[in-house]
Amino acid sequence: MPRFKLTIEYAGTRYSGWQIQKNARTIQGEIDASVRKLTGRRDFELYGSGRTDAGVHALGQVAHLDVVTTLPAETLRRRLNDELPADINILAALKVPHRFHARRDAVARRYLYQVARRRTAFAKAYVWWVRDDLDLTAMRVGARAFLGMRDFRSFAAIDDREELDEPARSTMVLLERLDLVEDGDLLLVGVEGSHFLWRMVRRLVGVLVEIGRGGLTAADAARFLAESSDAPARLTAPASGLFLDRVFYRDDARDVPLRAATPLVGGRQGG
């Protein structure tokens, strides 16, 4: 049975996340239905690199698909896209060896969070509009506390949907990069690491924004790592601004610039 590596973009607004669920519309469920319709088969496997939560988007989700078909990879991609809703798009399909595994072979993942610093009529589903002025210097100082191998217990929502590679469900995560980049009226937060706990990135962003507002300090960020706190949970950023940006595999270039998914054009306007 051939194995295909799929690279997928999607707007998650209308979906209850990536993973198939009973009585809920999901990204994996839509692709699964499209494979069934196109190939007429039910004996196939579609496995994603990781889960995204309800309302979260992706610019480069990766999945592997095992299905019996004589279609070349590019033809399979185009015909699946013909069956998929407009807010899900398979960017690339590549036939790969069976030893390739979308999740286990991933060496890092990068998430992008978009904070809007002005009201927007067109990008509400893809940003978090923060009305307050943000101290970017303070946010960057606070971000340093999160780098390296850290215990993100205070930033994790622990339940059966938690995406972890370790059987023991460790809350230790290696955070390799945390970048804050100004792009016009957007503040882009790029978070790159070995893996991520459920809601961890949204809580990181919420804490950083609160530091930018002046409600927390960099010392508070470090304290949330040293001892359990419910503050990050209370500061969880909305799902709307979060994108699974890239999934990295061995030999992939890692120095990929952080770019806005939905740029805001024009000057800043009042609230």
N, C-alpha and C positions, 0 to 999 in steps of 0.2 A: 504493500500500500504506500503510495507516494506521500511524502511529507512536504508541506509548503510553509514557508515563513511569510506571514502577512504583516504588513505595516499599515496601521489604521488610524485615521483621524475621525473624531466625532464631537458633536456638540451634545453634551450630556443633559441639557436642560429638561428634556422630555422623558428622561429615563431614570430608572431606579438603580443606577450604577452599571458596572460591567457584567457581573456574574448573574447567570440564569437564576431566576427566582420564580416560585409559584405565584400566580396571580399578580405579576408585576412585569412591566415592559423594561427590558434591559438590552444593552448593546450586544452582549454575547447571544442573547436569545434571538435578536433580529438577524445576526449573521448565521446562526444555527438554522433558522427557518429558511434563509436564502440558499444555504448549501443543500438542504433537503429538497427544495423546489427545483434547483438547477440540476442536481445529480440524480435525484430520485432515490437516494440512499439514506439510511438511518444509522448504519454502522460506521460512524466516523467520530473523530475526536477533535474538538476545538479547545485549545488551552492557551490562556492569556498569560502575559508576563507578570501580571499583578492585577489587583482589583482597584477600580475607582468607585467612589461613593456616588450616591444620588446627586445629580446636578453638576458633577465634575466632568470636565472635558478632556480630550486628548489630542495632541498634535502628532504623536508617534507611539501609540500603543503597539505592542508586538504580540502576535499569537502564532502558534503553529497549528496547522490543520492536516490531519491524516484522513484522506478520503480516496477511495478507488475512483479514478477518472483517467481518461485518455487526453483530457484537455491540457494544452500547454499552460504554463503558469500565467502568462499575460492574458490569454483568453479567459482563463478561470477568473482572474481579477476583474476584467471588463464585464463579464456576464454576471458575476456576483453583484457588482455595483449597479447593474441594470435592475436587480431585484431589491436592492437595499433602499431604505428611506433616504431622502436627500441630506439628512443630517448625520449620516454615517457613510464614510468613503474609504475604500481600501486603496491606499496610495501605491503599494507595491506588493507583488507576490513573487516569491523565489523558491524554486525547488531546492530542498536542502537534505543532507543526510539524516537518517533516523536518530543519530546521536544528538542532534540539535534539540534543545528543549528551551522553549520561550522563557520560562521562569528560572529554571535552575542554572542556565548558562549566562544569565544576565550578571554582569559584574558591577553595574551601578545603574541608578535611575535618576533622572532630573525632573523636578517639578518646577513649573512657572506659576507664580501668582501675580495677578495684575490688580494694583491698587489705583483707582482713578482719583485724581485730585481736582476734578471738576464734574459737575453734573453732565450726564450724557443721555441723549434721546435714543441712541442706536445701539449702545454696547452694554446695556444694563445686565444682560445675561452672562457677560464675560468679564465683569470687573466687580470690585467692591469700591463704591464711592465713599471716601472718607472726607467729610467736610472740613475737619480741622487741619490747620497747618502742621506739618510733620518735620521734626528735627532729624534730618537724614544722618547727620554726624553722630548723634546719640544712638540712632538705630544701628549704625554700623559698629559702634563700640559694643552695643548689646549683643550683636550677632556673633561676635568673637567667642562668647561663652559657649556657644553651641557646637563649635568645630571640634573635630576629633571623635574618639570613641567615648560616648556619653550615655548615661542612663536617662532615657526619656520617659520614665514612668509617669511623671506628672503631665506629659503631653500626649499620652496614649489613652484611647477609649478601649478598654480591654473587653472584648466579647468574642463570639465565635466567628465574626467577620474580620478579625484582625489578620492582616497580611504579614506573616513572619516566615522566615526561612528556617528558624531553629525550632526543633520539636518541643523544647522546653518553654517556648514563648517568651524568650528573653526580651527585655525592654532596652537592652544595649544596642545602640545603633552607631555606625561609623558615618559621621557627617563630614564629607570631604570638602564641600564648598557651600558658601552661603553668600550670594552676591545681591547687592541692591543697586539697580541701575535706573537712572532717570531717562525717560523717553517721552519728551514733551510733557503732556499732562498725565502720563502714566508713571507710576513707580513699579518697576519690575523686580520681583523677588525670585531669585533662582536658588533652588535647594537641591544639592546633589549628594547622594549617599548610597550606601550598600543596599539598604532596603528601608522601608518606612512603616511605622505603626499606623493603625487606623486613626485618622483625624490629626495625626502628628503635625503635618505641614500647616494645616489651617490654624492650629494652636500656636505654632511658632510665629506665623505671620501676625496673629492676633496680639501676641506678646510684644513683638517688634513695633507694631503700630501704636500700642499703648505706651511704649517707651518714647516713640516719636511725638506723641501727644503730651508727654511730660507726666503721665500718670504712674509710670514705673521707671526704674533705673536699670542700668546694666548689672548692678549688684543683685537686683531682684531676679533677673534672668538666670544668673549663676545659682542663686538660692533655690530656684525651682528644680534645678538639676541635682542639687545636693540633698534635698528633702522633699517629701511628697507635698503637693499643693493642689488645690482645686482651682486656683486662679487661671491657669491656662485654659481649662475647660470653659470657664465663664467668658473668656475672651476669644473663643473660637471664631475665626473669620468665616464669612459665608462661602458656600461651595461654588458660587457663581464665578469667582475670580481664579479658580484653580484649574490648571492643565497638567496632565502627564505629558511632559515636553519630549523626553527622549528616554529610550532604554539602550544602555550601552552593553556591547558584547566584546569579547576578547578581540583585539586588533582594531576596534573602532577608534576613530579620532575622538579625543575627549575635550579638546580645546575649541568647542563649537560656541560661537558668540550667542549670548542671550538676546532674543528678539521678541518684540510684542507679537502676540497672536492676533490681536484686533487693535491696531493703532488708533489713537484718538487724534483726528485731524482738527486743525483750527486752534484758536487761542483759548485760554482758560476763561470760563464764564462764571458768573456768580451763581449762588444757590437758588 
